[in-house]
Amino acid sequence: MATTINGDTGIDKLQDGTTVSGTGGFSIPSGTTAQRPASPSVGVLRYNTTESSYETYDGTEWVKMNTQSYPYSADFLVLAGGGGSARTNYYGGGGGGGGLRTSYGATSGGGSANESQISLNPGTTYTITIGAGGAGAGTTDYSGTTGSNSSIAGSGLTTVTSLGGGGGGYTLNTPSAGKPGGCGGGGAGDTYGKDLSWAYGGAGTSGQGYDGGDGDYNNTNAYAGGGGGGTGSAGVDTVPASGTGGNGGNATSVSITGSAVNYGAGGGAAGGFYGTNIAGTGGTGWSSSANTGSGGSAHSSPTNTNGKSGVVILRIPTAKYSGTTTGSPTVTTDGTDTILKFTSSGSYTA
C-alpha cells in the first residue's frame, strides 16, 4: 500500500526505527534550488532538479551527494591491420588478414565463439587504437611486413587487442616462412628445394584467425607461394609443382553495424616464376579498401600488396550513449543502439 506524507503528516512525524517495506521505490522531496527549505534541519535530504543531483544539509550548507551511474554493457568488434605480401617475382606468400575479436554475432575470428560484451563505466574514457596494414615487399626486403594491432583500452577494462596479420614469406637471399599474426602469412615457394622451412605458412592466433597456407618446395621449374590466412578459414596451400599460387583464407561476416560486412580475408600468393605461373586470389570477402583488415595479395598491383588497415566498432544502447568522442568516428543508429565506427585512432567517454 502506498502512503503519501505531505505537509500535514511530514517526515518529522515518523518515529525512530520506522521501516518502509515492499519492493518498489521510496520517493523523497524534489524541487529547484530556489525551492529549498528556508530553515532546514541537519541531515535533510532532497533531490535538486536544478542540479540533477541528490543533496543534504550539513548544518551549514547544502552538500551535493556523490552518486555514480551504473556500468552498462556494449558490443564490440576489434579488427587489426592485415599483413603485407611478399614480392611477386620471388614466389611470395600472401599476407594474413588482421586478427578479429567480436562479441556480436555467432562467431569471432578463427571460428571461435563470439566473446562476452564489455562493461563501460560512465565518465571513463576508453582509448581506441586502429592498426595499420603491413607494407608489401620492397626492393630490399622481399618479405611482407606484419600488420599493426588494434585495441580498446580503459580503466577497469581488460584491454581487448587483436593482432596484426602476418607478412607473406619469400625465398630469395635470406629465406623466410610466412610470419605469425592474427592470421598467418602464406609460406614461400622454394626455389631450390633445399630448405623446407621456407615454405611453411605462419601460425594464426586462437580466437582471432587461421594459419597461412604452405608454399611449394619441390625442386621443379614451377614454384608458388601459399595464401595468407583469413579470419574465416586457413590460407590455401599451393599444389606442388603446379606453379599455381594459393588462394587467401576467407573473411568473417559480422553485422554489428546493422548490415553484413566482411572482415579480415587473407591475400593470394604469387604464381611460380617458371611454368604456368598462375597467381592465387584473395579469400572470399577480400577487399582493396582501407579498414577491412585484408592481407596483401602478392599477385596484385603494388597498392594491393599492402595489408589493409583495421577498424574498431562499438555498439552502445542509445539511452546510454554519451556523445563524447575523439577521432571522428562514424556515428549511426540501428534499432535501439548507437554504433561508433572508428577508422582512425580516437576515444569514447562513456
Secondary structure, 3 states (H helix, E strand, C coil): CCCCCCCCCCHHHCCCCCCCCCCCCCCCCEECHHHCCCCCCCCCEEEECCCCEEEEECCCCEEECCCCCCCEEEEEEEECCCCCCCCHHHCCCCCCCCCEEECCCCECHHHCECCCCEEECCCCEEEEECCCCCCCCCCCCCCCCCCCCEEEEECCEEEEEECCCCCCCECCCCCECCCCCCCCCCCCCCCCCCCHHHHCCCCCCCCCCCCCCCCCCCCCCCCCCCCCCCCCCCCCCCCCCCCECCCCCCCEEECCCCCCEEECCCCCCCCCCCCCCECCCCCCCCCCCCCCCCCCCCCCCHHHHCCCCCEEEEEEEHHHCCCEEECCCEEEEECCEEEEEECCCEEEEC
